Amino acid sequence: MSQALPCDGSGRRALEEIQAAHPEATDGWVARVCGVDASLVSRWRSGERAMPVWALAKLIKKTMDASTALGDLASIAGCEIVKVPGAAGGGRDLLRQAAGLSGSVGRLAADVADATDPESDGGEALTGGERAGLVAEIDAAMARLAQLKADVQARPRAVA
């Protein structure tokens, strides 16, 4: 499942901002950069279709410097970037587990959004396949969370 920007107009506004700042960014140019048909770009701009995050990422990469692009993409997509401090020594394994769990939950949220999108196979209701897929993802995330909890509880206690 591919994540689209929220249907709150953020993708349309982002596309308008990019096109306003870059005169070369016509619908045809955007279509070539994203590898899609220009008519789809027109539907993104009109708000008829939600713009996928991957398409916005391609446009930002093409039109902005890398240091600005990540923050802008996160802001436009309604995401938050959390700096994860480097863990020394034995803490790396817990940090790696937590980061993996975070990614799993993020993908789960994207899949829930896709499955309940009015344009999905079941509309806002879930099809049997969507339900089974989401339940499997939730089970996997819960297993990872339980493992992280067990590993945290197994850590030696600091002596005060």
C-alpha positions as CSV (number, residue, x, y, z in Angstrom):
1,M,0.0,0.0,0.0
2,S,1.3,3.4,-0.9
3,Q,0.9,6.4,1.4
4,A,-0.9,9.5,0.1
5,L,-0.8,12.9,1.7
6,P,-3.8,13.6,3.9
7,C,-6.8,14.8,2.0
8,D,-6.6,18.2,3.7
9,G,-5.2,19.9,0.7
10,S,-1.6,19.7,1.9
11,G,-0.4,17.9,-1.2
12,R,-2.2,20.4,-3.5
13,R,-0.7,23.3,-1.5
14,A,2.8,21.8,-1.7
15,L,2.5,21.3,-5.4
16,E,1.3,24.8,-5.9
17,E,4.2,26.2,-3.8
18,I,6.7,24.2,-5.8
19,Q,5.2,25.3,-9.1
20,A,5.1,28.9,-8.0
21,A,8.7,28.9,-6.9
22,H,10.0,27.0,-10.0
23,P,8.5,28.3,-13.3
24,E,9.8,25.1,-15.1
25,A,7.6,23.0,-12.9
26,T,4.7,22.7,-15.3
27,D,2.3,19.8,-15.0
28,G,4.3,18.1,-17.8
29,W,7.6,18.6,-16.0
30,V,6.1,17.3,-12.7
31,A,4.8,14.3,-14.6
32,R,8.2,13.5,-16.1
33,V,10.0,13.9,-12.7
34,C,7.4,11.7,-11.0
35,G,7.0,9.2,-13.9
36,V,3.3,9.7,-14.2
37,D,0.8,11.0,-16.7
38,A,0.2,14.8,-16.8
39,S,-3.5,14.3,-16.3
40,L,-2.8,12.7,-12.9
41,V,-0.7,15.8,-11.9
42,S,-3.7,17.9,-12.9
43,R,-5.9,15.8,-10.6
44,W,-3.4,16.2,-7.7
45,R,-3.3,20.0,-8.3
46,S,-7.1,20.2,-8.4
47,G,-7.4,18.1,-5.2
48,E,-9.4,15.4,-7.0
49,R,-6.7,12.9,-6.1
50,A,-4.4,12.8,-3.1
51,M,-0.8,13.2,-4.0
52,P,1.4,10.2,-2.9
53,V,4.2,11.0,-0.5
54,W,6.7,9.4,-2.9
55,A,5.8,11.9,-5.6
56,L,6.2,14.9,-3.3
57,A,9.6,13.5,-2.2
58,K,10.8,13.3,-5.8
59,L,9.7,16.9,-6.4
60,I,11.3,18.2,-3.2
61,K,14.5,16.3,-4.1
62,K,14.5,17.8,-7.6
63,T,13.7,21.4,-6.5
64,M,15.3,21.9,-3.0
65,D,18.6,21.5,-1.3
66,A,18.7,18.3,0.8
67,S,19.0,20.1,4.2
68,T,15.7,21.9,3.6
69,A,13.9,19.1,1.8
70,L,13.6,16.6,4.7
71,G,12.1,19.1,7.1
72,D,9.7,20.5,4.5
73,L,8.6,17.1,3.4
74,A,7.9,16.1,7.0
75,S,6.0,19.3,7.6
76,I,3.9,19.0,4.5
77,A,3.2,15.3,5.1
78,G,2.1,16.1,8.6
79,C,5.0,14.0,10.0
80,E,7.4,14.6,12.8
81,I,11.1,14.0,12.6
82,V,12.5,12.7,15.9
83,K,16.3,12.9,16.4
84,V,17.4,9.6,17.9
85,P,20.6,10.0,19.9
86,G,23.4,7.6,19.3
87,A,23.4,4.8,21.9
88,A,26.8,3.7,23.3
89,G,27.7,0.1,23.9
90,G,24.9,-2.3,24.7
91,G,22.2,0.3,24.3
92,R,22.3,0.0,20.5
93,D,20.3,-3.1,20.4
94,L,17.4,-1.5,22.3
95,L,17.6,1.6,20.2
96,R,17.5,-0.5,17.0
97,Q,14.5,-2.4,18.3
98,A,12.7,0.8,19.2
99,A,13.4,2.3,15.8
100,G,12.2,-0.8,14.0
101,L,9.0,-0.8,16.1
102,S,8.5,2.9,15.2
103,G,8.8,2.1,11.5
104,S,6.3,-0.8,11.9
105,V,3.8,1.4,13.6
106,G,4.3,4.1,11.0
107,R,3.7,1.6,8.1
108,L,0.6,0.3,10.0
109,A,-0.8,3.9,10.2
110,A,-0.2,4.3,6.5
111,D,-1.9,1.0,5.7
112,V,-4.9,1.9,7.9
113,A,-5.2,5.2,6.0
114,D,-5.0,3.4,2.7
115,A,-7.5,0.7,3.7
116,T,-10.1,3.2,4.9
117,D,-9.6,5.6,2.0
118,P,-13.0,6.2,0.4
119,E,-11.4,5.2,-3.0
120,S,-10.0,1.9,-1.7
121,D,-11.6,-1.4,-2.6
122,G,-13.9,-1.4,0.4
123,G,-14.3,2.3,0.7
124,E,-14.2,3.3,4.3
125,A,-15.2,-0.2,5.3
126,L,-12.5,-2.9,5.4
127,T,-12.4,-5.8,2.9
128,G,-11.6,-9.2,4.3
129,G,-8.1,-9.0,2.9
130,E,-7.5,-5.5,4.3
131,R,-8.8,-6.6,7.7
132,A,-6.5,-9.7,7.7
133,G,-3.5,-7.7,6.6
134,L,-4.0,-5.0,9.3
135,V,-4.6,-7.6,12.0
136,A,-1.4,-9.4,11.0
137,E,0.6,-6.1,11.1
138,I,-0.9,-5.3,14.5
139,D,0.1,-8.7,15.8
140,A,3.6,-8.3,14.5
141,A,4.0,-4.9,16.0
142,M,2.6,-6.2,19.4
143,A,5.1,-9.0,19.3
144,R,8.0,-6.6,18.6
145,L,6.8,-4.3,21.4
146,A,6.5,-7.3,23.8
147,Q,10.1,-8.3,22.9
148,L,11.4,-4.8,23.5
149,K,9.6,-4.7,26.9
150,A,11.2,-8.1,27.8
151,D,14.6,-6.9,26.8
152,V,14.2,-3.6,28.8
153,Q,13.1,-5.6,31.8
154,A,16.1,-8.0,31.4
155,R,18.6,-5.1,31.5
156,P,20.7,-4.9,34.6
157,R,19.6,-2.2,37.1
158,A,21.9,0.6,37.8
159,V,23.3,0.8,41.3
160,A,22.5,4.1,42.9
